Amino acid sequence: MSTSLNFDKMYELRDPLGNRALRLRSYEDWLDSETAGALFRGQLPEPPQLLRLYGYMGGQPMDFLWSAMIPIACISERVVELLSAHQLTGWSTYPAEVYDRKGNLLPDYHGFSITGRVGKRDRSRSQVVDVPLYKGSEKTHQVYKGFFFDESSWDGSDFCTVAGTYYMVVTQAVYNVFKRNKVNNVRLIRLTEVEIPVSLDKHIPQT
């Protein structure tokens, strides 16, 4: 566990949206958005029933597997062992079965929960800047640069969710472990470098 907060040494953890990694979906009738959110935040010790997830895009099993049902994600046993060995905090797992696109069971995957917390996002501390709409584009759009929140709201965990959102924040310790061990299919962006389109404000609560 870290003891002080430095936004230059905190990172947003996100789905890299690659097309090689296996991407999952669930056909469970009981998995609605409320239940998915509770599982993700560690508010349910385990699903009401065993969660089964099936590949529908990509194909390569990786350390992180993301799903069409945001924010459901799975991690490999290798990641579990790394997080445990380095005593990283603010995460847990729950039972899940992962199948590839041919219906074959992929062993040693777990549902991933983040139990650590930080408070509401503070847009007022971000800088609004114009950036290209996409790489090489002459058109621009506005983004908030930098992701901030009240430092006193951080519970000290290495993995945290931001209040009212599914944003995932991790410490330098997590970054170091992931980079050193080449944990794949995850993107880590320094909080001071995070860019979030201003246009998303109409879809995201003003937290």
Disulfide bonds with the S-S distance in Angstrom:
none
